[in-house]
């Protein structure tokens, strides 16, 4: 699992996964849904899928309590 916080960390994780031929699980920080908001996280996932269509990844969003 790889902790991601923003586009820069997401992009770095996906570039590495592409180079290594892996399918990473990306995980947000605790309570990310409340802190970042669902719209931001959805946009982050959409951009990742658009820019890295060849990398299969899973995004796990922490929703807190």
C-alpha positions in Angstrom: 0.0 0.0 0.0 1.2 3.5 -0.9 0.1 6.6 0.9 -0.9 9.4 -1.4 -1.9 12.9 -0.5 -2.1 14.9 -3.8 -1.4 14.6 -7.5 2.3 14.7 -7.1 2.4 11.7 -4.8 -0.1 9.9 -6.9 1.8 10.5 -10.1 5.0 9.4 -8.5 3.5 6.1 -7.3 1.9 5.4 -10.7 5.1 6.1 -12.6 7.0 3.7 -10.4 4.2 1.1 -10.8 4.4 1.5 -14.5 8.2 1.0 -14.5 8.0 -2.0 -12.2 4.9 -3.5 -13.9 2.9 -3.6 -10.7 -0.7 -2.9 -9.7 -0.5 -0.7 -6.6 -3.0 0.0 -3.9 -3.1 3.7 -3.2 -4.3 4.8 0.2 -5.4 8.2 1.4 -4.5 9.6 4.9 -6.9 9.1 7.8 -10.2 11.0 7.4 -9.2 12.1 3.9 -12.8 12.1 2.7 -13.7 14.7 5.3 -10.5 16.7 4.8 -10.1 16.7 1.1 -13.7 16.1 0.0 -15.2 13.5 -2.2 -15.0 15.7 -5.3 -11.3 16.2 -5.0 -10.6 12.5 -4.4 -12.8 11.5 -7.4 -11.0 14.0 -9.6 -7.7 12.6 -8.4 -8.7 9.1 -9.3 -10.1 10.2 -12.7 -6.9 12.0 -13.6 -4.9 9.0 -12.6 -7.0 6.7 -14.7 -6.7 9.1 -17.7 -3.0 9.7 -17.5 -2.1 6.1 -16.5 -4.6 3.9 -18.4 -2.0 1.1 -18.6 -1.6 0.9 -14.8 -4.2 -1.1 -12.8 -4.5 0.5 -9.4 -6.9 0.5 -6.5 -7.7 3.7 -4.5 -8.7 3.2 -0.9 -10.2 6.4 0.6 -10.3 6.6 4.4 -13.7 8.0 5.4 -13.0 8.1 9.2 -15.8 7.3 11.5 
